[in-house]
C-alpha cells in the first residue's frame, strides 16, 4: 500500500502516525506543497499515479480539500487505479459549534459521503474519518493510522467511521 498524505511528517500529526506503519509520502506548505497553487496541483496530478491511498488530512480550507478529492478521483478514474481517498474530520462537527472550521468539516463530510455513494463502479473508495481529540491523552496519530490501514484492507465500503477517546 502506497500512501500520500497532506500534512507535515515532522509534527505529531496523522502523516507522522502513518509513517510509523511504513513509508508514506507527505505534502505540506513547509515541504513545498502549496495546494492552493496550480503548479502544485499539476505536480500532485502526476505524483498521485504512484499511490493507491490518498489521505486528505491537513486542513487548508474546504474548497481546497474538495479540489484535492476531485483531482485525485479524476486521475485515478482516468488511469483505472482502484484507490482509497480519506477525508478527515473532527468530533467538533458533531456539536453546535458554528465556527468556520466546524462548518467546513460538516460540509466535507457530506461531500465525501455523496462521493462514496456515487463512485462505487469506478473502484475508487471514499471514507470520512471523524476523529475525537488527537494527542497523548486522546487518540494517537498511530491509532488513526492503524484505523486507516484497517479500513483500506476491508473488502466492503466504509464511508463513515468515528474514533475517539472517552475524554472527548
C-alpha positions as CSV (number, residue, x, y, z in Angstrom):
1,X,0.0,0.0,0.0
2,X,1.5,3.3,-1.1
3,X,0.1,6.4,0.8
4,X,0.3,10.1,0.0
5,X,-0.9,12.3,2.9
6,X,-1.4,16.0,3.1
7,X,0.3,17.2,6.2
8,X,3.6,17.6,7.9
9,X,5.5,14.5,8.7
10,X,7.7,16.3,11.2
11,X,4.9,17.1,13.5
12,X,2.9,14.6,15.6
13,X,0.1,14.5,13.1
14,X,-1.7,11.8,11.1
15,X,1.1,12.0,8.5
16,X,3.5,11.1,11.3
17,X,1.3,8.3,12.5
18,X,1.1,6.8,9.0
19,X,4.9,7.0,8.8
20,X,5.0,4.7,11.9
21,X,3.3,2.0,9.8
22,X,5.7,2.2,6.9
23,X,6.6,4.5,4.0
24,X,4.3,7.5,3.5
25,X,4.9,10.5,1.3
26,X,3.6,13.8,2.5
27,X,3.0,17.2,1.3
28,X,2.6,20.5,3.2
29,X,3.4,24.1,2.7
30,X,6.5,23.7,4.8
31,X,7.8,21.0,2.3
32,X,6.9,22.9,-0.8
33,X,3.3,21.7,-1.4
34,X,1.1,24.8,-1.6
35,X,-2.2,23.0,-2.6
36,X,-3.8,26.4,-3.5
37,X,-1.2,26.8,-6.3
38,X,-2.0,25.5,-9.8
39,X,1.6,24.3,-10.3
40,X,1.4,22.2,-7.1
41,X,-1.9,20.7,-8.2
42,X,-0.3,19.7,-11.5
43,X,2.6,18.2,-9.6
44,X,0.1,16.2,-7.5
45,X,-1.8,15.1,-10.6
46,X,1.4,13.3,-11.8
47,X,2.6,12.1,-8.5
48,X,-0.7,10.5,-7.4
49,X,-0.4,7.9,-10.1
50,X,2.2,6.2,-7.9
51,X,-0.2,5.8,-5.0
52,X,-3.3,3.8,-4.0
53,X,-4.2,5.7,-0.8
54,X,-4.7,9.4,-0.5
55,X,-5.2,10.9,3.0
56,X,-6.6,14.4,2.8
57,X,-5.6,15.3,6.4
58,X,-4.2,18.9,6.5
59,X,-6.9,21.4,6.9
60,X,-6.3,24.1,4.3
61,X,-9.9,25.2,3.5
62,X,-13.0,23.4,2.4
63,X,-12.7,24.4,-1.2
64,X,-9.1,23.2,-1.5
65,X,-9.9,19.9,0.3
66,X,-12.7,19.3,-2.2
67,X,-10.4,20.3,-5.1
68,X,-7.8,17.7,-3.9
69,X,-10.5,15.0,-3.7
70,X,-11.8,15.8,-7.2
71,X,-8.2,15.9,-8.6
72,X,-7.2,12.5,-7.1
73,X,-10.5,10.9,-8.1
74,X,-10.3,12.2,-11.7
75,X,-6.7,11.0,-12.1
76,X,-7.4,7.6,-10.6
77,X,-10.5,7.1,-12.7
78,X,-8.8,8.2,-15.9
79,X,-6.0,5.6,-15.3
80,X,-8.2,2.9,-13.7
81,X,-6.5,3.0,-10.3
82,X,-8.5,1.3,-7.6
83,X,-7.5,3.6,-4.8
84,X,-8.9,4.8,-1.5
85,X,-9.4,8.5,-0.6
86,X,-9.7,9.5,3.0
87,X,-11.0,12.9,4.3
88,X,-10.5,13.6,7.9
89,X,-12.9,15.4,10.3
90,X,-13.3,16.1,13.9
91,X,-15.9,15.4,16.6
92,X,-16.3,19.1,16.8
93,X,-18.6,18.9,13.8
94,X,-21.0,16.8,15.8
95,X,-21.6,19.7,18.2
96,X,-23.5,23.0,17.8
97,X,-20.2,24.8,17.1
98,X,-20.7,27.2,14.2
99,X,-17.1,28.2,13.7
100,X,-15.9,28.2,10.1
101,X,-13.7,25.1,10.8
102,X,-16.6,23.0,12.2
103,X,-18.9,24.2,9.4
104,X,-16.3,23.3,6.7
105,X,-15.8,19.8,8.2
106,X,-19.5,19.2,8.2
107,X,-19.6,20.2,4.5
108,X,-16.6,18.0,3.8
109,X,-18.3,15.0,5.4
110,X,-21.4,15.4,3.3
111,X,-19.3,15.8,0.2
112,X,-17.4,12.6,1.0
113,X,-20.5,10.6,1.7
114,X,-22.1,11.7,-1.6
115,X,-18.9,10.8,-3.5
116,X,-18.8,7.4,-1.7
117,X,-22.4,6.6,-2.8
118,X,-21.8,7.6,-6.4
119,X,-18.4,6.2,-7.2
120,X,-18.7,2.5,-6.5
121,X,-18.4,1.4,-10.1
122,X,-15.0,3.2,-10.6
123,X,-13.1,1.1,-8.0
124,X,-12.2,4.3,-6.0
125,X,-13.5,4.2,-2.4
126,X,-14.1,7.3,-0.2
127,X,-14.1,7.3,3.5
128,X,-14.6,10.0,6.1
129,X,-12.9,9.5,9.4
130,X,-14.2,11.6,12.3
131,X,-11.5,11.9,15.0
132,X,-12.1,13.0,18.6
133,X,-9.0,14.6,20.1
134,X,-5.5,13.9,19.0
135,X,-2.6,13.6,21.4
136,X,-1.2,11.7,24.3
137,X,-4.4,11.8,26.3
138,X,-6.7,11.1,23.4
139,X,-6.5,9.3,20.1
140,X,-2.9,9.0,19.0
141,X,-1.7,9.6,15.4
142,X,-0.6,5.9,15.3
143,X,-4.2,4.8,16.3
144,X,-5.6,6.9,13.5
145,X,-3.1,5.5,11.0
146,X,-4.0,1.9,12.2
147,X,-7.6,2.7,11.6
148,X,-6.9,4.0,8.1
149,X,-4.9,0.9,7.3
150,X,-7.6,-1.4,8.6
151,X,-10.3,0.3,6.5
152,X,-8.1,0.0,3.4
153,X,-7.9,-3.7,3.9
154,X,-11.7,-4.2,4.1
155,X,-13.5,-5.6,1.0
156,X,-16.6,-3.6,1.8
157,X,-17.1,0.2,1.6
158,X,-16.8,2.0,4.9
159,X,-17.8,5.5,4.1
160,X,-18.0,6.9,7.7
161,X,-16.3,5.9,10.9
162,X,-15.6,7.8,14.1
163,X,-12.8,7.1,16.6
164,X,-12.3,9.0,19.8
165,X,-11.4,8.5,23.4
166,X,-13.9,8.8,26.2
167,X,-12.3,12.1,27.1
168,X,-13.9,14.0,24.2
